[in-house]
Amino acid sequence: MDASSYGPGLLGFLIVAAIGLALFFLLKNMNKQMRKIQVPPGGREDERRENGPEA
């Protein structure tokens, strides 16, 4: 075997493929969770808390 035939091999490919697959499912789940978030109408709630009651 000469030096030019070295590479990551099957194990390296499987590890990278598993990480890619895990990333795909994590992003898919994150998008599902982000769609569930209810945004309060009328803007951000922390801005209203800082400015105090509007009178």
Residue pairs with C-beta under 8 A, 6 or more apart in sequence:
8 16
42 48
48 54
